[in-house]
């Protein structure tokens, strides 16, 4: 949930994406700050991300896979949960090109 990063003064720690999502789930920091961090990473509206996370955690309760947002979206789609179009386009960036599949 945290990783060590090096800088010129020594080691520092930063929250991983999984750590940010867990913090959102447990309410250990201001939700706006957490959503802003995640939305900036994927460059789409924070309200869409917040709606997805709220629906995701409500839908899956104790079966929720908590990982990077694209992994969670894949899991949600696999399990039949509708995901927002904006999030689907982010997830699509992580899929191989169709032409690569056809040539495989």
Secondary structure by P-SEA (a helix, b strand, c coil): cbbbbbccccbbbbbcaaaaaaaaaaccccaaaaaaaaaaaccccaaaaaaaaaaaaaacccccccccaaaaaaaaaaacccccaaaaaaaaaacccaaaaaac
